[in-house]
Amino acid sequence: MMPVTLANVGEEMMIKKVGGNPDTRRFLENLGFVVGGSVTVVNELGGNVILNVKDSRVAVSREMATKIMV
């Protein structure tokens, strides 16, 4: 298991765990980052990571992205 920030751009991965405090987990789950779902790293720009999840692109901070384990 590794944070999604270490995945290669364009590589589709399955989410294995969403970490962080309860508020962080709820925030990420509301964006569509749920265990068993797939996520793809689209790009990384200025401290933010752009991820493709459930047919939509979401930009989260690098710090938030490290909580998403694939």
C-alpha positions in Angstrom: 0.0 0.0 0.0 1.3 3.5 -0.9 -0.1 7.0 -1.0 -1.6 8.0 -4.3 1.0 10.8 -4.6 3.6 8.0 -5.4 1.5 6.6 -8.3 2.5 7.4 -11.9 0.5 9.9 -13.9 -2.1 8.1 -15.9 -2.0 4.9 -13.9 -5.4 3.7 -12.6 -5.2 2.5 -9.1 -7.7 1.0 -6.6 -8.3 2.9 -3.3 -7.4 0.6 -0.4 -7.7 3.0 2.5 -8.6 6.6 3.2 -6.8 7.9 6.3 -6.7 11.1 8.3 -9.0 12.4 11.0 -12.8 11.8 10.8 -13.4 15.2 9.1 -10.7 14.6 6.5 -12.0 11.1 5.7 -15.6 12.4 5.4 -14.4 15.3 3.1 -12.5 12.9 0.8 -15.3 10.3 0.8 -17.8 13.1 -0.2 -15.5 13.9 -3.1 -15.8 10.2 -4.2 -12.6 8.7 -2.7 -14.0 5.5 -1.2 -12.4 2.2 -0.6 -12.7 0.0 -3.6 -13.1 2.9 -6.0 -10.6 3.7 -8.7 -8.5 6.8 -8.9 -6.1 8.0 -11.6 -3.4 10.7 -11.1 -3.9 13.3 -13.9 -1.3 15.9 -13.0 0.6 17.5 -10.2 0.7 21.3 -10.1 2.2 23.6 -7.5 1.5 21.5 -4.4 -1.8 20.2 -5.6 -2.6 16.8 -7.1 -5.2 16.5 -9.8 -7.0 13.2 -9.6 -9.7 11.5 -11.7 -12.3 9.8 -9.6 -15.8 8.7 -10.6 -15.6 10.4 -14.0 -14.7 13.8 -12.6 -11.4 15.6 -12.0 -10.7 16.7 -8.4 -7.8 18.8 -7.2 -6.7 18.2 -3.7 -3.6 19.4 -1.8 -0.6 17.1 -1.7 -1.1 16.8 2.0 -4.7 15.5 1.5 -3.6 13.2 -1.3 -1.1 11.4 1.0 -4.1 10.3 3.0 -5.5 8.3 0.0 -3.8 4.9 0.0 -3.7 2.7 -3.1 
